[in-house]
Amino acid sequence: MRRSHVNVNRERPLFSLYSAIIKTKARGLTPVIAEFKRSSPSGFSQERDLLQYVKFMEENSAVGISILTEEKYFKGSYQDLLKAARAVKIPVLMKDFIVTESQIDDAYQLGADAVLLIVRLLTRRELCGLMNYAKTFGLESLVEVHDESDLEIASSCGARIVGLNSRDLSTLTVNLETPLKLLPKVGNALKVVESGISGREDLSKFKEAGADSFLVGSALMKDPSKIKELISV
C-alpha cells in the first residue's frame, strides 16, 4: 500500500481514546493501550499474528490499540493499521513520525481514531496546525513529550492527551525517572506513560504519581496474556 493518498474509504465510526480512558478508570481498571510492533531500533523483534493480537487485547479490556505504521525502523505498514481498525471496536492509534497533513488524511481513511504527534519533530506552529487539522476529522492527538520544554509547547497547543516517553529519542535509552518528574507538571490533560513498562510495579509507581493510562508494546508483544495482569493494577 502506498504511503500517502490512500485510496480507502473509512468504514468504521470514530472511537474516542480520551473518553475510553475516562470510562475505563471509572470501571476500576487500569487503561492500557496495547501496541502492536514487530521491531524497533532499540533491538526489539517479535512476530505475532496481528488480528489474533488485537482481538485478544480488545477481549481482555485494553483501552485501545496502537499500531506502528513506520516501515523502515519498525517494520510497520498502513496495511497493519487498516486490518486492525477493521477488526476491533475500540480506539486505534496510528503511531508514526507524523509531520504532514497527508499522513493525517491517511490515518483517518485507514480507520485510526487518534494520531501520535511528537513535539521534538515539530515546531510549535506545526504541532498546533497538525492538532487542529486532525480535529477537523474528529481525530484525537496523543502528543508525545520528553522534557519540560516539550510539555510547554504541547500545553500551549491545547493538548488533551499527553504522552510522557521514558525513552530518549537520540540515545534510545529508557529512564523511568523522566515521566515521573514530568507527571506533576502536566496539568489537566490525560497523562499516558510510554516505553519501558514491564510489569505491575512500574504501573503502580506511575499511577501513584498521577498517570492516567499506559502505552505498552514490547512486554505485551512478548507475552499477550500480561494484559490481564496490567489492567488489574
C-alpha positions, 0 to 999 in steps of 0.5 A, a space after each residue: 500500500 502506498 504511503 500517502 493518498 490512500 485510496 480507502 474509504 473509512 468504514 468504521 465510526 470514530 472511537 474516542 481514546 480520551 473518553 475510553 480512558 475516562 470510562 475505563 478508570 471509572 470501571 476500576 481498571 487500569 487503561 492500557 493501550 496495547 501496541 502492536 510492533 514487530 521491531 524497533 531500533 532499540 533491538 526489539 523483534 517479535 512476530 505475532 499474528 496481528 488480528 489474533 493480537 488485537 482481538 485478544 487485547 480488545 477481549 481482555 479490556 485494553 483501552 485501545 490499540 496502537 499500531 506502528 505504521 513506520 516501515 523502515 525502523 519498525 517494520 510497520 505498514 498502513 496495511 497493519 493499521 487498516 486490518 486492525 481498525 477493521 477488526 476491533 471496536 475500540 480506539 486505534 492509534 496510528 503511531 508514526 513520525 507524523 509531520 504532514 497533513 497527508 499522513 493525517 488524511 491517511 490515518 483517518 481513511 485507514 480507520 485510526 481514531 487518534 494520531 501520535 504527534 511528537 513535539 521534538 519533530 515539530 515546531 510549535 506552529 506545526 504541532 498546533 496546525 497538525 492538532 487542529 487539522 486532525 480535529 477537523 476529522 474528529 481525530 484525537 492527538 496523543 502528543 508525545 513529550 520528553 522534557 519540560 520544554 516539550 510539555 510547554 509547547 504541547 500545553 500551549 497547543 491545547 493538548 488533551 492527551 499527553 504522552 510522557 516517553 521514558 525513552 530518549 529519542 537520540 540515545 534510545 535509552 529508557 529512564 523511568 525517572 523522566 515521566 515521573 518528574 514530568 507527571 506533576 507538571 502536566 496539568 489537566 490533560 490525560 497523562 499516558 506513560 510510554 516505553 519501558 513498562 514491564 510489569 505491575 510495579 512500574 504501573 503502580 509507581 506511575 499511577 501513584 504519581 498521577 498517570 492516567 493510562 499506559 502505552 505498552 508494546 514490547 512486554 505485551 508483544 512478548 507475552 499477550 496474556 500480561 494484559 490481564 495482569 496490567 489492567 488489574 493494577 
